[in-house]
Every structure is written in structure tokens, then in C-alpha cells.
Amino acid sequence: MAELRWTWVDDVDTSWREALARAFDPAALVPVAGLRPRGIAGRSCGLLAAPPSVPFGVFVKTFAHGSLHARVRHRRGASGAAVEFDNAVRLHQMGLPMPRPLALADECGLWGCAKSHYLMEHIAGAKPLGECLAAAGLPGSPAFDALALAAARLLVDLAAKGVWHRDVNGGNVLVAPDNAGRLRRLYVVDARHVEFGRLPGAPALEQMLTALAGSLLADGVSDRRVLALASAVPDAAAEHGGGSMRLVSPETTLLLGRRLAAHLVAREVRKGKRPAEALDVFSRRYAGPGDAANYRDRRFARSRYGRKVEAAERRIVEGMLPGLRLRGPVLDAPCGTGRFLPIFAAFSREIVAADTSAEMLALARQESVPAGWPIAYVMADVRRLPVEDGRFELAFAMRLLHRVRGREERLDVLKELARVSRRWVLFSFYDRRSWRGLRDRLRGRYAGETPEVIEAEVARAGMRVERFHPVGWRGRQTLVLCSKSDVPPQGPPREG
Ligand SMILES: C[S@@+](CC[C@H](N)C(=O)[O-])C[C@H]1O[C@@H](n2cnc3c(N)ncnc32)[C@H](O)[C@@H]1O
């Protein structure tokens, strides 16, 4: 084995140093139960069978310095291992709740340091905050509220001491429960991306809270839980004497968190860390250069049938709008190149056009509606819209759900549309009983869904189908007008 060079934290007892150095063997670390195979942030991790004189277990995080460049960086004290170790020591000295850092052991050879092992106290039984928040009772229950307040206090404590942990997330905050499963203490780990004194208290707190909210939402923790967590922060700040800190509202934190969550999920899908859903694959079709112009210029224009369908879709939407008696904002998501924006602009004074493709949005902005019209263009994923509940009077999603075969994925979109609308939702799907659906079935292709299946899903999303409107006789693309179930029925609106 290469020689080990030890850098000990000052307050580590000499007898522990000797015992740990004797016991340490990087090849004989015990795997940590419940940890992903790639460990934490891609670093391998293991447990050291701590010598009896050391009163706690020892957790080891190993950083490999593969390239010559990485070794030079490490020598200069700028490698991930060195930065994380230095930051952890500093945070621990500041009295912040970190697992106690013990030492950095560098494996040195002729060509510099190949690996660094960061030794720290092992917090036995600790679980990630994200997991604990999802499993604690509902917001309002003592278990949940205690956990949310503890997490809020941790963030406030960091911010009040001038610390901005840029990578606070549901996995980097650990919860140590006692034997009865009650909350004991929270710890923050992964100190690599920590800044000291860079942001003043309130902005640092907001950044960390948004980062935590985004990661929790991306991992499927519900809006309600995240909102409850964000609502605990002002109380924690007041306890800390920071009552005058000006913080954004919990609702705004939720919106910012949603935006971040969409970005985090898209990044994980891109990196292959999360399975791609149908809409991830679909959105890539419109993300490349030229895809948007191609959609605008060729998608419908290249055949007589295409032109007919395009005109019919617009006619149907135009015909439905007067009957909806819109008095509030409209969401067009995905807006694509803005085919429907001029129609909405004639009926509503406020329109939000959302799409995941920057190119599609750019074309929509350029061409659909004259400058000065009341349209906001937002890059957003229809599965996680960064807007508050009931923001729109109509949420419109044309030519999106026909690409989604999975019921759960379709339901997620329907629920999101239902969430952001206070009255109407209009979307389209492929009817498998159409002529083209029949043809696809004969060819063994995905043919769409039956109206009954769609109706059941609409009901699960908390809405009611007012009517189906196929594009053309027995047309495949079919529009569905839905109303929120909690809105008193007005009767199916007539075409204008
Ligand atoms: C076939 S186009 C339809 C656009 C427009 N609704 C229309 O009918 O012309 C599909 C659009 O969906 C967008 N898209 C795909 N997945 C999305 C998602 N998850 N969230 C928002 N937009 C998405 C694409 O970028 C593309 O602009």
C-alpha cells in the first residue's frame, strides 16, 4: 500500500490518532447499509471498524485523484477532498451540527496523492431528511412539525453564522432518531460547496431553503410538506433573534422550489440517473436547433391533410372560447411556436405561454402576437409548473398528452393542470377508436386511449369532463374540455 499521510483535526486526542492510524485499512472498509453503490456524490464510502478506545464509529469518504491535474490540485489544497475537509473542520469549530471531522489520510506515492480518505464520526442510524419528511406524519402532526422546525432551525443557524451551504438538499441533511424513532438531532453533511461570509443572512437562508425545497420536490415530497417546512422558517428565524429578516413567503419558496425541481429532474434524466419518462423523450424532439422552425414551417404545412387538421384545431378552440366566458388568465402549455396565442389574446388580457424548448418559446415570442400583447413566456415543464394553485381560469395543453402512454405520467400532468386552473382545463389526446387509431392498432402501434379511460383519469385528477371534441369526423386528435369538480356545473358551454 502507498504511504499514508495524515492531517489530523487539532482536537483529536493523541491516543485516538494512534489507534485510528493503526486500525485504518482502506481495503477493509465495511460497506454502509442503505447507501447507494456510488456512495455520496460519486465518492465511495465505508465504515472503519473503530478501535475500542474510540467511542464512536468512523465513516470514511474516499476521493480518488485520477488525473495528474487532480493530483496537482490536491497538492495545492484545492481538490474536493481538501476543500470538504477544511470546510467541515471550520463548520465544526463554529459549533454547527456536522458529524465530527477527524482526519484526512492521503495515499501518497511517486506520482503524488492518488486518493484521499476523509474520516469523520459515523452518526449511527441517521437517515436523509427527505426520506424522514416524506415518512413523518402529515403537516400539523407533532412528528412532522418537530422535524420541519428542526430543519428550519438548522438552516437559520447556518445563515445566521454567515454560512451558505450551496448544496443543501434532502440527502445532505441527516436526521438521527433515537431508539423510539423520535427525532434526536439534525446534521448537515457534504461541506464541499460551502461559502463563508459570502451572502448575508436572509439571502443565504432563502437560497438554502429554495435548494432544499427543490430537491425535496424533485424527490417526490409533496407540495404540502414543503410548504409546511417553508412556513416553519420564519418561526425559527424569530427564535434566533432574526425576526426582522425579510424573507419571501412560503408560497414563493414553493414556486421557486418547483422551478428548481424541474431543472434537477431534467438534469438527472439527461445524465441517466433517473429513468426518462415519455415527456422527457418527447421534449428532446423540440430542443435542437432548427426543430422549432421545422415544426412551424413543416409540421402541418407539408400536406393538405395537415393543413386541414391545423385549421380545424384552431377553429374548435376559437369556437369553444366564447362559451367559457373567460375573465381571468390563460395558460398555454406547451405553447410550441404559439399557434393558439392570437386566439387566446382575443379573449383574455393575461396569457402565460410555457414550454420546455427555448427555441419554441423564441419563435412564439417573435411571431405569434404583435409586441405589447399581454403574454408572458416562461420556460417550464408542464409536470411542475412554477405557479400557484388556481392561478389560471383556463389551462390549455394541446398536442402533448397523445405522446404519453403511461397512465401515471398522464395523471401527473392532468393533476398539475387541474392544480393551476381554477375553472377550465382543455387538453388533447389520441382517441384509439378513431380511424387512425384503428390503423395503428392493426399495425401494432400505440393507438391512443379510449374516452372512458381519459374520463376516469380526469376524475382522478379532480375534474369532470364536459365534452370530447374530435378534430374531424372520427379524428384521432381529440380535445377534452374539463371543469374543476368543485366548480358548480354551468352546463357544457356552447360553441360561439
Ligand atoms: C407538438 S408540440 C405542440 C405545441 C402546441 N401546443 C401546438 O399545438 O402547436 C409539443 C410541444 O411540447 C413541448 N414539450 C414537450 N414536453 C414538455 C413538457 N414536459 N413541458 C412543457 N412542454 C413540453 C415541446 O417543446 C413542444 O413545443
The ligand as a Gaussian input file, in Angstrom:
#p B3LYP/6-31G(d) Opt

LIG

0 1
 C      -46.305000      19.025000     -30.759000
 S      -45.736000      20.480000     -29.957000
 C      -47.284000      21.233000     -29.560000
 C      -47.168000      22.696000     -29.327000
 C      -48.503000      23.450000     -29.284000
 N      -49.317000      23.082000     -28.163000
 C      -49.247000      23.227000     -30.572000
 O      -50.259000      22.525000     -30.551000
 O      -48.784000      23.729000     -31.590000
 C      -45.202000      19.828000     -28.446000
 C      -44.509000      20.846000     -27.565000
 O      -44.423000      20.313000     -26.269000
 C      -43.232000      20.788000     -25.677000
 N      -42.997000      19.913000     -24.532000
 C      -42.653000      18.617000     -24.517000
 N      -42.597000      18.144000     -23.262000
 C      -42.927000      19.174000     -22.461000
 C      -43.062000      19.339000     -21.061000
 N      -42.849000      18.313000     -20.225000
 N      -43.405000      20.542000     -20.565000
 C      -43.634000      21.598000     -21.404000
 N      -43.510000      21.499000     -22.733000
 C      -43.175000      20.313000     -23.255000
 C      -42.241000      20.731000     -26.806000
 O      -41.115000      21.535000     -26.580000
 C      -43.092000      21.207000     -27.951000
 O      -43.010000      22.607000     -28.065000

